Amino acid sequence: MLEALNNLIESIFNGFDMIYTFFSTGIYDLAVWALARIIEKLTIGYFTFMLWALPFAFDTAKQIMIDLQLSVYINAAWASLDSQVLALANLMKIPESVNIIVSAYFTKFVLRFIPFI
């Protein structure tokens, strides 16, 4: 009987010790775990949103370039170059580079209008 009472008192003290341990160190571990999961989910959501927004922004940027008729101005500038300079520029793929840079600039411009990016 005395041993059963001793086990009961020891179990009660162990229970209080577990509660004390949870409040002294367990809450911090729980908060770190929860904050890490929240940041992980927010990061995944942000990149998912970016993967949606980038094609949208690129399509919008292409439409802006069409509306501004940039290809007409660029072709006129290339036509005004000397034939040797134009051949060297084509060899070095400068027209494609200019196209990529202009597309990237307008895509970046459109992305500024989308919130949270």
N, C-alpha and C positions, 0 to 999 in steps of 0.2 A: 504494500500500500504506500509506504514511504517512497519507494522507488518510482511509482506511478506519479505521485505528487511532484517529485523532483523532476521527472521528465516533462510534466506539464508546465512547471515554472520555467524550465530551460527553454521549452518551445515558445513560451510567451516572450522571454527575453530575446530569443533569436528573431522572433517576429518584429519586436521593437527595433532590434539592431538592423534588420533588413529595411525597415521604414526609414531609420536614421541614415543609413547608407544611401538609400534612394534620394532623400532630400539633400544630402551633402554632396554626392558626386553623380548620382543617377540623373538628376534634372539637367545638369550640364551636358552629359552625354546624350540625353534625349534631345536637347535643344540643338546640339551640333549635328546630330543625325537628321533632325527635321529640317534645319536650315540647308544642309547639303542637298537633301532631296528637293526642296523648293527651288534652289538655285539650278539644280540639274534640269528640272522640268521647265523652268523659265528659259534656260539656254536652248533646250531642244525646241521649245515653242518659237523662240526668236529665229532660229535657223530655218525652221519650217516655214515661217512667215516670209523670210528672205527668199527662200526657194520659190515661193508663190509670186512675190513681188518683182523679182528680177525679170522674168519673161514679160510680165505686164509692162514694166518700165521700158524694156527694150522695144516692144511693139509700139508703145507710145512715142518713144524717141524716133523710131523709123518714120512714123507718121508726121512728126514735127519736121524732120529733114525733108520729107516729100513736100509738105506744105510750104516750106521755105525755099524749095527748089535749089538746094545746095549742090546737087549734082551738076546743074547747068553752070554754076559759077566755078566749080572745080574743073569741069571739062574745058571751060574757056581758059582757065589758068594753065592747064596742061597743053592746050593747043598753042598758047603763046610762047612756049619754050622752043628752043632750038632742037633740031632733030637728034643731034648727038647727045645733048643733055637729056632729052626725053628717052632715048634708047638706054642710056646709063641708069636713069631713074627706074625704068621698067625692069632692067636687069637686077637692080637692087630691091625691087618690089616696093618702091616708095608709094605708088598709088594705093596699094592694098593697105600699107601702114597708115596712110592718111585716113583712109576709110575707117579703119579700126579705131583710130584715135578720136575721130569726130563722132563715131557711134558711141564710144565709151563716154565721151564728154556729155552728149545729150542724154544718155542713160543715167549718168550721175546727176544731171540736172533734174530729171524727172523723179529720181529716187528721193531727192530732197523734199519733194512735196508729199511724200508718203510718211505719215507719222510713225514714230518709234523706230525709224531706221537711221 
